[in-house]
Amino acid sequence: MRAVVQRVTSARVAVGGVTVGQIGPGLVVLLGVAQGDGPEDVRYMVDKIPNLRIYDDADGKMNLSCMDVGGSILAVSQFTLLGDCRRGRRPSFTDAAGPDEANALYEQFVAGVRSVGVHVETGVFRAEMEVSLVNHGPVTVMLDSSKLL
């Protein structure tokens, strides 16, 4: 499972010009599910992302998490994070999980983050989405559960 996590002051996702998810301060999580990902990858991301210490404390050090500051998460499924661009000029997406498997694990991630008390908004799985955000910092980090499990 791969995630691009951006600290934001606000973000929204729209489908067909209609807002389907919107947050104030928090995190935008672009989440890609790979073939072979499973419950352990979901658990890793659910534990890691809301607890990433990427917010400044009173001393200006990144010591606080999204949970510490009461932030929300906008979770957007994005299979293109699994694109392999090493050969040719067109990405190959053969490493991405199939739609049914990917959606199930994406939904487990969303439910898991909600279960730890974080407000989560989402996009629409497999839809053509427009994501708008104001990156705060900017702070952007990438996570890959396959490199750590």
Beta strands, then each sheet from edge to edge (+ up, - down):
strand 1: 2-15
strand 2: 18-23
strand 3: 26-32
strand 4: 55-56
strand 5: 62-64
strand 6: 72-77
strand 7: 120-122
strand 8: 129-144
sheet 1: 2+ 1- 3+ 6+ 7+
sheet 2: 2+ 1- 8+
sheet 3: 4+ 5-
end
